Amino acid sequence: VLAQLGQGGTANVMLAVARGPSGFNKLVVLKSMRGNFQSEPEIASMFMSEARLAARLNHPNVVQTNEVFESPEGPVIVMEYLEGQSLSHVMARARGKDVFPLRMHLRVICEALAGLHHAHELADYDGRALHVVHRDMSPHNVFVTFEGQVKVLDFGIAKLAGTTADTATGVIKGKLRYMAPEQIAGEGVDRRADVFAVGIMLWEAAAGERMWRDMTDVTIMNRILND
């Protein structure tokens, strides 16, 4: 492990180097459960669901998972290392400047949609549709590399058919500003919830500003559900 890259609600993300024979070295990203969650069955089940799903996703516009291994501290997901910035960071840096034109912004969103569609169409080995829903599509989870690649990140709260780990009643997971009404209401969601989220991203690209600006979460929820 070289450095810590970030810390989410339940996981640590670290930069590491994978070493092999004949001087082989490669930068990778490690994602592991935070220590205080390792004894919670629901969190552990969600983490392993993410690992199993991530291992199945194989598309140029989805971050690649190389392997999952068991460490003394619990399971660890090994992912490709990407050099670049999130779309949200790019948008913040470019706001008020003529450096990120709409056509470029739309290209990024189109490539993210290609990766998302791959996840939506994913089937099990017997051909049964898995009905994957990302549930957290936003500019924060779209990554733009310095070489111009676009990758969808973080299927940590994705929902797919046949998994036991699910969201508890009354718990909203994801970013409220990009949620579909049925997701906020705690109803069943399918791929259309992700498409709704990308629709808000498209609105923000065209308008050059955040859709809900500085409104409170309560106001946003009320407008999405009732307006």
PADRENKE-398731 format. One line per field, with one value per residue: residue in three letters; x, y, z of N, C-alpha, C in turn. Coordinates in Angstrom, 2 decimals, decimal comma. Example, Ala and Ser with C-alpha at 12.3 -4.5 7.8 and 13.67 -1.06 7.14 Angstrom:
REM PADRENKE-398731
residuo: ala ser
n_c1: 13,19 12,85
n_c2: -5,69 -2,25
n_c3: 7,80 7,08
ca_c1: 12,30 13,67
ca_c2: -4,50 -1,06
ca_c3: 7,80 7,14
c_c1: 13,20 12,90
c_c2: -3,30 0,03
c_c3: 7,80 7,87
***
This chain:
REM PADRENKE-398731
residuo: val leu ala gln leu gly gln gly gly thr ala asn val met leu ala val ala arg gly pro ser gly phe asn lys leu val val leu lys ser met arg gly asn phe gln ser glu pro glu ile ala ser met phe met ser glu ala arg leu ala ala arg leu asn his pro asn val val gln thr asn glu val phe glu ser pro glu gly pro val ile val met glu tyr leu glu gly gln ser leu ser his val met ala arg ala arg gly lys asp val phe pro leu arg met his leu arg val ile cys glu ala leu ala gly leu his his ala his glu leu ala asp tyr asp gly arg ala leu his val val his arg asp met ser pro his asn val phe val thr phe glu gly gln val lys val leu asp phe gly ile ala lys leu ala gly thr thr ala asp thr ala thr gly val ile lys gly lys leu arg tyr met ala pro glu gln ile ala gly glu gly val asp arg arg ala asp val phe ala val gly ile met leu trp glu ala ala ala gly glu arg met trp arg asp met thr asp val thr ile met asn arg ile leu asn asp
n_c1: 0,85 0,57 -0,62 -3,48 -6,39 -8,99 -12,01 -14,97 -18,44 -18,52 -16,19 -12,62 -10,35 -7,46 -4,21 -2,02 0,79 1,12 3,10 5,21 6,83 10,18 10,60 8,13 5,84 2,90 0,56 -2,31 -5,72 -7,05 -9,93 -11,46 -13,38 -14,14 -12,78 -14,61 -16,93 -16,68 -17,73 -20,41 -23,02 -24,81 -23,50 -21,16 -22,25 -23,27 -20,87 -19,57 -21,43 -21,06 -18,43 -18,74 -20,41 -18,82 -16,72 -17,90 -18,46 -17,36 -16,21 -15,18 -15,99 -16,44 -15,07 -12,41 -12,35 -9,85 -9,34 -10,50 -9,49 -8,84 -7,97 -6,28 -7,84 -10,24 -12,29 -10,90 -11,18 -9,63 -8,82 -8,44 -6,03 -6,66 -5,76 -6,78 -9,74 -12,86 -16,04 -17,57 -15,64 -14,29 -16,36 -16,72 -14,25 -14,35 -16,46 -17,90 -15,92 -14,68 -13,86 -14,72 -16,58 -20,06 -20,36 -18,21 -18,80 -21,18 -20,17 -18,73 -20,85 -22,29 -20,50 -20,41 -23,03 -22,88 -21,30 -23,00 -25,23 -24,16 -23,96 -26,68 -27,63 -26,47 -26,18 -26,71 -24,72 -26,35 -27,88 -29,91 -31,37 -29,80 -30,71 -29,42 -29,08 -27,58 -27,98 -26,67 -25,91 -24,17 -22,35 -20,20 -19,56 -18,66 -15,79 -13,11 -10,34 -6,93 -6,15 -8,43 -10,34 -13,51 -15,06 -17,42 -17,93 -17,99 -20,09 -21,14 -23,60 -25,25 -28,10 -29,17 -30,77 -31,67 -29,94 -29,26 -28,63 -29,97 -31,57 -32,49 -35,78 -36,93 -34,41 -32,50 -30,39 -27,73 -27,30 -29,21 -29,85 -29,86 -31,76 -34,46 -38,07 -39,33 -37,23 -36,60 -38,99 -38,76 -39,62 -39,74 -37,00 -35,82 -33,78 -34,57 -34,39 -31,68 -31,42 -33,00 -31,37 -29,16 -30,47 -30,80 -28,12 -27,65 -29,31 -27,96 -25,57 -26,40 -27,50 -25,44 -25,22 -26,00 -28,87 -30,57 -29,44 -28,88 -30,81 -32,51 -32,36 -34,90 -36,62 -35,87 -36,62 -39,40 -40,08 -39,30 -40,95 -43,56 -43,90
n_c2: -1,19 2,19 4,73 6,37 6,91 7,72 7,77 6,17 5,82 3,21 2,00 1,83 3,33 2,69 3,41 1,19 -0,98 -3,63 -6,41 -8,63 -11,48 -11,13 -8,39 -7,19 -4,59 -2,86 -0,24 -0,24 -0,03 -0,46 -1,58 -1,79 -2,99 -0,78 -1,05 -0,97 -1,92 -4,52 -6,54 -6,47 -8,12 -7,32 -5,17 -6,45 -8,34 -6,66 -5,59 -7,85 -8,45 -6,27 -6,85 -9,27 -8,44 -6,43 -7,92 -9,16 -7,17 -5,95 -3,70 -0,98 1,46 1,18 1,01 -1,25 -4,36 -6,29 -8,48 -10,25 -10,64 -12,36 -10,86 -10,60 -8,69 -8,87 -9,12 -7,84 -5,66 -5,47 -3,04 -1,40 1,23 4,60 7,60 10,81 12,81 13,20 13,72 15,60 17,15 18,18 19,74 21,62 22,94 24,04 25,79 28,83 29,36 29,14 26,44 23,87 22,83 22,35 20,26 18,62 17,91 16,49 14,35 13,00 12,23 10,58 8,44 7,51 6,63 4,45 2,66 2,32 1,16 -1,29 -2,46 -2,53 -4,39 -6,72 -10,22 -13,36 -16,40 -18,32 -16,97 -15,52 -12,40 -9,95 -7,56 -5,16 -2,20 0,84 2,95 5,15 7,09 9,87 12,96 12,61 9,95 9,44 9,16 10,89 10,29 11,48 10,84 10,89 8,91 7,61 6,54 4,66 4,64 2,92 0,73 0,22 0,44 -0,76 -2,46 -5,74 -8,54 -11,31 -11,00 -10,99 -8,85 -5,73 -2,50 -1,15 -0,58 2,72 3,80 5,82 5,49 6,82 9,80 12,49 14,64 13,62 11,69 9,56 9,89 7,47 6,21 7,92 7,66 5,15 2,99 0,12 -0,03 0,24 0,07 2,53 4,43 5,04 6,16 8,43 9,84 10,40 12,03 14,36 15,04 15,66 17,93 19,69 19,91 21,24 23,60 24,65 24,84 23,75 21,74 21,92 23,90 25,74 24,59 23,08 19,66 18,73 20,43 19,75 17,03 17,31 18,70 16,92 14,74 15,81 17,94
n_c3: 0,00 -0,90 -0,47 0,99 -0,82 -0,49 1,53 2,05 3,09 4,11 3,27 2,62 0,34 -1,40 -2,79 -4,35 -5,05 -7,23 -7,16 -9,03 -10,63 -12,01 -11,69 -12,12 -11,81 -10,95 -10,72 -8,69 -7,48 -4,28 -2,62 0,44 3,24 5,91 9,19 11,37 10,29 9,60 11,12 10,68 9,28 7,18 5,85 5,07 3,32 1,31 0,39 -0,69 -2,66 -4,34 -5,12 -6,52 -8,62 -9,80 -10,78 -12,93 -14,74 -17,75 -19,67 -21,78 -20,73 -18,05 -14,82 -14,34 -12,65 -11,24 -9,50 -6,56 -3,27 -0,16 2,80 6,04 7,27 6,01 2,94 -0,14 -2,86 -5,97 -8,20 -11,44 -11,80 -12,29 -13,88 -13,52 -13,26 -11,49 -13,14 -11,82 -10,58 -12,78 -13,88 -11,83 -11,86 -14,39 -14,38 -15,34 -17,13 -20,48 -21,18 -21,19 -23,35 -24,41 -26,30 -25,71 -23,11 -23,51 -24,94 -22,97 -21,28 -23,04 -23,37 -20,77 -20,58 -22,31 -20,84 -18,67 -19,91 -20,61 -18,06 -17,40 -19,22 -18,45 -18,04 -16,31 -16,11 -17,15 -18,91 -17,79 -17,13 -15,11 -14,20 -13,35 -11,44 -11,06 -9,18 -8,13 -9,97 -11,01 -11,54 -9,82 -9,90 -12,41 -14,23 -15,69 -17,56 -17,91 -20,42 -21,85 -21,60 -20,47 -17,55 -15,71 -12,26 -9,06 -8,11 -5,67 -4,27 -5,98 -7,31 -7,91 -9,46 -7,42 -5,24 -1,74 -0,17 0,50 0,47 3,58 4,89 4,68 4,40 2,40 -0,31 -2,17 -4,24 -3,50 -5,21 -7,74 -7,88 -8,90 -8,64 -7,69 -6,43 -4,31 -2,94 -1,96 -3,38 -5,64 -7,92 -11,30 -14,29 -15,29 -13,30 -13,21 -15,75 -15,43 -13,62 -15,25 -17,02 -15,48 -15,29 -17,97 -18,22 -16,52 -17,92 -20,24 -19,19 -17,73 -15,00 -11,61 -11,12 -8,82 -7,40 -4,48 -2,87 -0,06 1,15 1,88 0,43 -2,18 -2,28 -1,97 -4,30 -6,35 -5,83 -5,87 -7,71
ca_c1: 0,00 1,36 -1,30 -4,95 -6,98 -10,27 -12,75 -16,41 -19,21 -18,22 -14,99 -11,39 -9,80 -6,03 -3,33 -1,05 1,55 1,10 4,43 5,26 8,17 11,03 10,49 6,83 5,18 1,75 -0,28 -3,69 -6,51 -7,65 -11,11 -11,72 -14,32 -13,59 -12,71 -15,77 -18,08 -16,38 -18,54 -21,83 -23,34 -25,45 -22,47 -20,27 -22,98 -23,30 -19,52 -19,32 -22,29 -20,35 -17,27 -19,19 -20,90 -17,70 -15,92 -18,62 -18,54 -16,17 -16,55 -14,21 -16,50 -16,68 -13,80 -12,17 -11,95 -8,88 -9,53 -10,92 -8,76 -9,14 -6,86 -6,62 -8,85 -11,46 -12,14 -10,36 -11,41 -8,48 -9,31 -7,45 -5,70 -6,96 -5,24 -7,72 -10,60 -14,29 -16,75 -17,99 -14,46 -14,08 -17,42 -16,44 -13,08 -14,65 -17,61 -17,61 -14,83 -15,00 -12,83 -15,36 -17,77 -21,17 -20,14 -17,29 -19,56 -22,11 -19,37 -18,45 -22,10 -22,61 -19,64 -20,88 -24,26 -22,49 -20,91 -24,20 -26,05 -23,53 -24,38 -28,12 -27,88 -25,70 -26,93 -25,99 -24,12 -27,40 -28,62 -30,95 -31,03 -29,53 -31,45 -28,54 -29,38 -26,45 -28,62 -25,91 -25,35 -24,00 -21,02 -19,18 -19,23 -18,17 -14,38 -12,50 -8,89 -6,16 -6,03 -9,71 -11,28 -14,60 -15,36 -18,42 -17,35 -18,69 -21,35 -21,23 -24,99 -26,04 -29,10 -29,31 -31,71 -31,15 -29,05 -29,96 -28,36 -30,85 -31,69 -33,49 -36,93 -36,72 -33,04 -32,28 -28,98 -27,47 -27,25 -30,59 -30,02 -29,96 -32,65 -35,80 -39,11 -39,58 -36,11 -36,79 -40,16 -38,44 -40,30 -38,85 -36,36 -35,17 -32,79 -35,08 -33,91 -30,35 -31,63 -33,47 -30,20 -28,37 -31,25 -30,42 -26,76 -27,79 -29,86 -26,89 -24,62 -26,97 -27,73 -24,19 -25,37 -26,64 -30,32 -31,26 -28,67 -28,62 -32,03 -32,33 -32,77 -36,36 -37,23 -35,61 -37,49 -40,78 -40,26 -39,22 -42,10 -44,87 -44,00
ca_c2: 0,00 3,41 5,90 6,31 7,80 8,24 6,98 6,29 5,53 1,88 1,41 2,58 3,17 2,92 3,19 0,16 -1,51 -5,09 -6,87 -9,97 -11,96 -10,41 -6,94 -6,68 -3,66 -2,19 0,48 -0,70 0,57 -1,45 -1,16 -2,73 -2,52 -0,16 -2,01 -0,99 -2,52 -5,90 -7,49 -6,27 -9,02 -6,65 -4,42 -7,44 -8,93 -5,66 -5,47 -9,01 -8,32 -5,35 -7,54 -10,24 -7,70 -5,74 -8,90 -9,52 -6,03 -5,87 -2,73 0,13 2,62 0,81 0,74 -2,68 -5,07 -7,33 -9,67 -10,08 -11,57 -12,31 -10,44 -10,80 -7,70 -9,08 -9,13 -6,64 -5,59 -4,90 -2,38 -0,67 2,59 5,58 8,94 11,78 13,49 12,94 14,71 16,69 18,03 18,89 20,75 22,69 23,70 24,72 26,68 30,24 29,47 28,51 25,42 22,57 23,11 21,42 19,06 17,75 17,42 15,48 13,16 12,30 11,61 9,49 7,29 6,99 5,87 3,17 1,79 2,05 0,23 -2,61 -2,98 -2,81 -5,56 -7,86 -11,44 -14,40 -17,37 -19,10 -16,08 -14,80 -10,98 -9,64 -6,33 -4,29 -0,77 1,47 3,66 6,32 7,77 11,30 13,36 12,13 8,56 9,37 9,54 11,25 10,17 12,50 10,39 11,08 7,80 7,87 5,31 4,69 4,11 2,67 -0,01 -0,21 0,29 -1,29 -3,50 -6,72 -9,62 -12,50 -10,75 -10,88 -7,53 -4,71 -1,32 -1,26 0,31 4,06 4,24 6,25 5,41 7,53 11,26 12,96 15,58 12,90 10,54 9,49 9,90 6,16 5,88 8,71 7,13 3,83 1,97 -0,67 0,72 -0,50 0,87 3,87 5,34 5,49 7,04 9,69 10,52 10,93 13,15 15,55 15,39 16,33 19,26 20,51 20,18 22,24 24,86 25,16 25,04 22,64 21,84 22,31 25,01 25,64 24,19 22,07 18,32 18,61 21,11 18,94 15,84 17,72 19,07 15,73 13,87 16,43 18,93
ca_c3: 0,00 -1,01 0,09 1,02 -1,82 -0,03 2,50 1,90 4,28 4,65 2,66 2,40 -1,00 -1,28 -3,93 -4,01 -6,17 -7,35 -7,56 -9,57 -10,99 -12,97 -11,52 -12,54 -10,88 -11,56 -9,78 -8,62 -6,41 -3,39 -1,87 1,53 4,24 7,10 10,28 12,26 9,61 9,21 11,91 10,38 8,16 6,04 5,13 4,44 2,19 0,24 -0,17 -1,54 -3,85 -5,22 -5,67 -7,54 -9,77 -10,44 -11,50 -14,14 -15,65 -18,60 -20,71 -21,78 -20,01 -16,65 -14,16 -14,40 -11,45 -11,59 -8,67 -5,18 -2,43 1,26 3,66 7,46 7,65 5,25 1,48 -0,78 -4,31 -6,66 -9,42 -12,22 -11,36 -13,32 -13,65 -14,06 -12,29 -11,65 -13,94 -10,92 -10,37 -14,05 -13,99 -10,86 -12,33 -15,65 -14,24 -15,61 -18,10 -21,76 -21,36 -21,25 -24,15 -24,31 -27,13 -24,98 -21,94 -24,01 -25,30 -21,72 -20,83 -23,97 -23,07 -19,48 -20,88 -22,91 -19,75 -17,87 -20,68 -20,45 -16,76 -17,46 -20,07 -17,95 -17,78 -15,59 -17,02 -17,79 -19,78 -17,04 -16,93 -13,70 -13,88 -12,55 -11,34 -10,37 -8,07 -7,66 -11,14 -10,82 -12,01 -8,89 -10,23 -13,79 -14,15 -16,98 -17,43 -18,62 -21,81 -22,51 -21,38 -19,53 -16,81 -14,64 -11,03 -7,81 -8,08 -4,28 -3,81 -7,10 -7,01 -8,98 -9,13 -6,78 -4,11 -0,47 0,42 -0,07 1,31 4,64 4,74 5,22 4,16 1,02 -0,67 -3,41 -4,11 -3,61 -6,33 -9,01 -7,68 -9,48 -7,60 -7,08 -5,55 -3,09 -2,25 -1,44 -4,17 -6,47 -9,01 -12,38 -15,00 -15,58 -12,26 -13,66 -16,91 -14,85 -13,06 -16,36 -17,55 -14,71 -15,73 -19,27 -17,96 -15,95 -18,99 -21,14 -18,47 -17,18 -13,56 -10,91 -11,25 -7,59 -6,81 -3,03 -2,16 0,98 0,78 2,04 -0,70 -3,37 -2,21 -2,20 -5,72 -7,19 -5,58 -6,03 -8,80
c_c1: 0,88 0,70 -2,80 -5,50 -8,29 -10,91 -14,23 -17,12 -18,83 -16,90 -13,82 -10,90 -8,33 -5,31 -2,26 -0,27 1,49 2,46 4,37 6,67 8,86 10,82 9,18 6,23 4,04 0,93 -1,71 -4,39 -7,15 -8,85 -11,42 -12,70 -13,58 -13,76 -13,96 -17,01 -17,88 -17,21 -20,04 -22,20 -23,93 -24,43 -21,54 -20,94 -23,03 -21,94 -19,21 -20,21 -21,64 -19,18 -17,67 -19,67 -19,74 -16,86 -16,57 -18,64 -17,24 -16,50 -15,56 -14,66 -16,94 -15,32 -13,62 -11,74 -11,04 -9,09 -10,10 -10,13 -9,12 -7,88 -7,23 -7,70 -10,17 -11,22 -11,68 -10,63 -10,21 -8,96 -8,18 -7,26 -5,91 -6,38 -6,18 -8,52 -12,06 -14,93 -17,20 -16,84 -14,18 -15,09 -17,15 -15,29 -13,42 -15,76 -17,20 -16,49 -15,23 -13,97 -13,41 -16,67 -18,82 -20,91 -19,19 -17,98 -20,51 -21,38 -19,07 -19,70 -22,48 -21,78 -20,03 -22,15 -23,93 -22,08 -22,10 -25,09 -25,48 -23,96 -25,86 -28,43 -27,20 -26,61 -26,07 -25,47 -25,16 -28,28 -29,71 -30,50 -30,85 -30,22 -30,64 -29,05 -28,26 -26,91 -27,83 -25,22 -25,34 -22,63 -19,89 -18,70 -18,96 -16,75 -13,84 -10,99 -8,20 -5,95 -7,36 -10,67 -12,34 -14,98 -16,45 -17,82 -18,43 -20,07 -21,63 -22,65 -25,89 -26,98 -29,15 -30,17 -30,99 -30,21 -29,87 -29,76 -29,23 -30,93 -32,79 -34,60 -36,64 -35,32 -32,89 -30,79 -28,79 -27,46 -28,61 -30,81 -30,17 -30,94 -33,97 -36,83 -39,31 -38,44 -36,23 -37,94 -39,92 -39,15 -39,27 -38,28 -35,84 -34,25 -33,26 -34,65 -32,53 -30,48 -32,12 -32,28 -29,35 -29,12 -30,95 -29,01 -26,77 -28,33 -28,76 -25,82 -25,11 -27,11 -26,46 -24,27 -26,04 -28,15 -30,97 -30,53 -28,46 -29,86 -31,71 -32,81 -34,29 -37,09 -37,07 -36,52 -38,92 -41,02 -40,21 -40,46 -43,44 -45,00 -43,89
c_c2: 1,24 4,59 5,65 7,34 8,42 7,30 7,24 5,98 4,21 1,31 2,39 2,30 3,59 2,69 2,19 -0,24 -3,03 -5,52 -8,31 -10,36 -11,05 -8,90 -6,35 -5,80 -2,96 -1,51 -0,04 0,08 -0,56 -0,84 -2,21 -2,12 -1,86 -1,09 -2,10 -1,60 -4,01 -6,92 -7,35 -7,10 -8,31 -5,90 -5,38 -8,07 -7,97 -5,54 -6,64 -9,00 -7,38 -6,06 -8,51 -9,54 -7,06 -6,70 -9,30 -8,41 -5,90 -4,99 -1,58 1,32 2,29 0,51 -0,77 -3,24 -6,23 -8,62 -9,26 -11,09 -11,35 -11,93 -10,72 -9,84 -7,88 -9,02 -7,78 -6,73 -4,87 -4,34 -1,69 0,74 3,54 6,94 9,93 12,41 13,09 14,04 15,88 17,67 18,84 20,02 21,92 23,56 24,54 25,76 28,14 30,45 28,72 27,44 24,01 22,72 22,00 20,15 18,08 17,11 16,30 14,20 12,32 11,55 10,44 8,24 6,67 6,16 4,52 2,18 1,38 1,03 -1,18 -3,25 -3,37 -4,09 -6,83 -9,04 -12,43 -15,42 -18,23 -18,24 -15,29 -13,36 -10,70 -8,35 -5,40 -2,85 -0,14 2,16 4,86 7,01 9,27 11,67 12,90 10,73 8,36 9,94 9,79 11,18 11,27 12,12 10,47 9,91 8,21 6,54 5,57 3,99 3,65 2,06 -0,52 -0,35 -0,17 -2,38 -4,45 -7,88 -10,75 -12,26 -10,60 -9,52 -6,50 -3,56 -1,50 -0,25 1,65 4,60 4,58 6,22 6,02 9,03 11,84 13,81 14,90 11,73 10,69 9,47 8,56 5,74 6,64 8,13 5,73 2,71 1,15 0,16 -0,25 0,47 2,30 4,89 5,89 6,46 8,42 10,50 11,14 12,07 14,45 15,99 16,11 17,75 20,18 20,83 21,30 23,60 25,47 25,46 23,83 22,83 22,40 23,41 24,79 25,25 23,11 20,71 18,15 19,25 20,30 17,72 16,20 18,03 17,85 14,86 14,48 17,40 18,27
c_c3: 0,00 -0,32 0,12 0,06 -1,35 0,95 2,32 3,19 4,93 4,16 2,62 0,98 -0,96 -2,61 -3,50 -5,25 -6,12 -7,89 -8,04 -9,94 -11,99 -12,89 -11,98 -11,44 -11,61 -10,48 -9,85 -7,51 -5,61 -2,68 -0,82 2,51 5,40 8,29 11,12 11,60 9,32 9,96 11,65 9,14 6,94 5,20 4,40 3,22 1,02 -0,43 -1,10 -2,77 -4,85 -5,89 -6,78 -8,80 -10,53 -11,27 -12,83 -15,18 -16,45 -19,80 -20,64 -20,95 -18,58 -16,02 -14,02 -13,04 -11,84 -10,80 -7,32 -4,35 -0,97 2,02 5,11 7,94 6,89 3,75 0,94 -2,29 -4,94 -8,01 -10,17 -11,66 -12,53 -12,93 -14,32 -12,94 -12,53 -12,50 -13,07 -10,69 -11,64 -14,20 -13,05 -11,32 -13,55 -15,53 -14,43 -16,60 -19,37 -22,08 -21,46 -22,01 -24,06 -25,10 -26,44 -23,78 -22,38 -24,42 -24,05 -21,25 -21,73 -23,66 -21,72 -19,69 -21,51 -21,83 -18,91 -18,58 -20,59 -19,14 -16,78 -18,23 -19,55 -17,63 -17,03 -16,60 -17,72 -18,70 -19,09 -16,79 -15,45 -13,25 -12,96 -12,59 -10,52 -9,10 -7,54 -8,84 -10,89 -11,38 -11,09 -9,25 -11,72 -13,77 -15,55 -16,81 -18,23 -20,09 -22,55 -22,40 -20,36 -18,88 -15,77 -13,42 -10,05 -7,95 -6,67 -3,77 -4,96 -6,63 -8,20 -8,50 -8,41 -5,62 -2,85 0,16 -0,27 0,91 2,34 4,41 5,39 5,01 2,69 0,73 -2,04 -3,15 -4,47 -4,85 -7,67 -8,93 -8,40 -8,35 -6,91 -6,15 -4,23 -2,26 -1,68 -2,16 -4,96 -7,61 -10,06 -13,12 -15,29 -14,52 -12,63 -14,84 -16,44 -14,32 -14,16 -17,04 -16,80 -15,08 -17,06 -19,10 -17,45 -16,99 -19,89 -20,47 -17,92 -15,70 -12,94 -10,93 -9,99 -6,83 -5,32 -2,23 -1,11 0,49 0,86 0,87 -1,99 -3,40 -2,53 -3,67 -6,64 -7,05 -5,98 -7,19 -10,15
***
